[in-house]
Amino acid sequence: KNLGGWVARQRILMKKGMLKQDRMMLLNSIGLSQTEKKRSGDGLWYRWYNVLLEFKAIYGDCLVPQTYILYKDDTKYSKKLGSWVAQQRIAKKKLRLNHDREQKLN
């Protein structure tokens, strides 16, 4: 079984009030709460958002050319930043960019 499914079941039990108090306290102690649900891609999205902020600090704007690549020591960052920005713009046009992310990018 996968961890994501287990976590989802725990949240459902929390919402329904069917989780014992001691288990709920344990889950809350490790940062799992019924109100804080994060999508699995959030960490990656915020990494790229921070790379975009670095670009802005260097160049003064967020007008990233699609071919721009920001190389870092960590090869995870040697992706085209411009492609990521373009993906965010497309998601916004298709109304698929969540409100919080849109606010950060504005």
Secondary structure, 3 states (H helix, E strand, C coil): CCHHHHHHHHHHHHHHCCCCHHHHHHHHHCCCCCCCCCCCCHHHHHHHHHHHHHHHHHHCCCCCCCCCECCCCCHHHCCEHHHHHHHHHHHHHCCCCCHHHHHHHC
